[in-house]
Amino acid sequence: MPALTTRQRLIKKLQWTFQVEGMNAFMFFGILIFLNASYQSVNLLFLSYGMLLMCFILMQGTYYWWLKLSVINERPIFQRTSLLRFRKFKRINQIGLALIPLVLLIQWVISGKQLSGDNFLFWAIFANVFAVLEYINYYHKQLMYDNSHDLKYLFYNKTLKEASLHKDLRENKI
């Protein structure tokens, strides 16, 4: 069996990344629906907010990797409108992330000024932190190092790589 070319490896990586990101977004959204159907929504505000924000950013990642795959497969749809869309997504994400402390405060007030396991505090913090990390991973620095090439870069340069989407937005000023 012949070795895969660089292009073939990139196609496989992009297919896998776009599929996994999409699967994660739908899985977490399904969990969110289940939780809200099973528990009092008054206890789920902060968790629901974090999960919605996380799913929103994961869907942006899915969309981005799908667009990149289309370019590699020589069916380019990564056009000016897509970059404009990602600039808008970035601004919406920034607003959403800035609202996290406010949503936590609202959760605290509606929960009788207590935060406990009853209102899924640990999971809520996890979901909100995960949303922040996903935002950083797509719009600033690559946080996911899942292949030998990326790991070699990290160990050799001792710094995080610039996120691919960040590079695309920087290199294509609109």
TAVENBEL-V226832 format. One record per backbone hydrogen bond with DSSP energy under -0.5 kcal/mol. CO is the residue of the C=O (numbers start at 1). NH is the residue of the N-H. E is the energy in kcal/mol with one decimal. If there is no record, write none. Layout:
{{CO | NH | E} {CO | NH | E}}
This chain:
{{5 | 9 | -2.5} {6 | 10 | -2.4} {7 | 11 | -2.5} {8 | 12 | -2.4} {9 | 13 | -2.5} {10 | 14 | -2.8} {11 | 15 | -2.7} {12 | 16 | -2.5} {13 | 17 | -2.9} {14 | 18 | -2.7} {15 | 19 | -2.2} {16 | 20 | -2.7} {17 | 21 | -2.6} {18 | 22 | -1.8} {19 | 23 | -2.6} {20 | 24 | -2.7} {21 | 25 | -2.3} {22 | 26 | -2.3} {23 | 27 | -2.7} {24 | 28 | -2.8} {25 | 29 | -1.9} {26 | 30 | -2.4} {27 | 31 | -2.3} {28 | 32 | -2.3} {29 | 33 | -2.3} {30 | 34 | -2.5} {31 | 35 | -2.8} {32 | 36 | -2.3} {33 | 37 | -1.7} {34 | 38 | -1.5} {35 | 39 | -2.2} {40 | 43 | -1.5} {41 | 44 | -1.3} {44 | 48 | -3.6} {45 | 49 | -2.6} {46 | 50 | -2.2} {47 | 51 | -2.6} {48 | 52 | -2.7} {49 | 53 | -2.5} {50 | 54 | -2.6} {51 | 55 | -2.8} {52 | 56 | -2.4} {53 | 57 | -2.2} {54 | 58 | -2.6} {55 | 59 | -2.4} {56 | 60 | -1.4} {57 | 61 | -2.1} {58 | 62 | -2.4} {59 | 63 | -2.6} {60 | 64 | -2.7} {61 | 65 | -2.7} {62 | 66 | -2.1} {63 | 67 | -2.3} {64 | 68 | -2.4} {65 | 69 | -2.3} {66 | 70 | -1.9} {67 | 71 | -1.5} {68 | 72 | -2.1} {69 | 73 | -2.4} {70 | 75 | -3.3} {71 | 74 | -1.5} {77 | 79 | -1.9} {79 | 82 | -0.7} {79 | 83 | -1.7} {80 | 84 | -2.4} {81 | 85 | -2.2} {82 | 86 | -2.2} {83 | 87 | -2.0} {84 | 88 | -2.0} {85 | 89 | -2.7} {86 | 90 | -2.4} {87 | 91 | -1.7} {88 | 92 | -2.6} {89 | 93 | -3.0} {90 | 94 | -2.3} {91 | 95 | -2.1} {92 | 96 | -2.7} {93 | 97 | -3.0} {94 | 98 | -2.1} {95 | 99 | -1.3} {97 | 100 | -1.2} {99 | 103 | -2.5} {100 | 104 | -2.3} {101 | 105 | -2.3} {102 | 106 | -2.5} {103 | 107 | -2.6} {104 | 108 | -2.3} {105 | 109 | -2.3} {106 | 110 | -2.8} {107 | 111 | -1.4} {108 | 113 | -2.3} {108 | 114 | -0.7} {109 | 112 | -1.4} {114 | 116 | -0.5} {116 | 119 | -1.2} {116 | 121 | -1.4} {117 | 120 | -1.8} {120 | 124 | -2.7} {121 | 125 | -2.8} {122 | 126 | -2.4} {123 | 127 | -2.7} {124 | 128 | -2.3} {125 | 129 | -2.8} {126 | 130 | -2.7} {127 | 131 | -1.9} {128 | 132 | -1.9} {129 | 133 | -2.6} {130 | 134 | -2.5} {131 | 135 | -2.2} {132 | 136 | -2.4} {133 | 137 | -2.7} {134 | 138 | -1.8} {135 | 139 | -3.0} {136 | 140 | -1.9} {136 | 141 | -1.1} {138 | 166 | -0.6} {140 | 163 | -2.4} {143 | 145 | -0.6} {144 | 146 | -0.6} {147 | 151 | -2.3} {148 | 152 | -2.6} {149 | 153 | -2.1} {150 | 154 | -2.5} {151 | 155 | -2.6} {152 | 156 | -2.7} {153 | 157 | -2.9} {154 | 158 | -1.9} {161 | 142 | -2.9} {163 | 167 | -2.3} {164 | 168 | -2.5} {165 | 169 | -2.5} {166 | 170 | -2.5} {167 | 171 | -3.1} {168 | 172 | -1.2}}
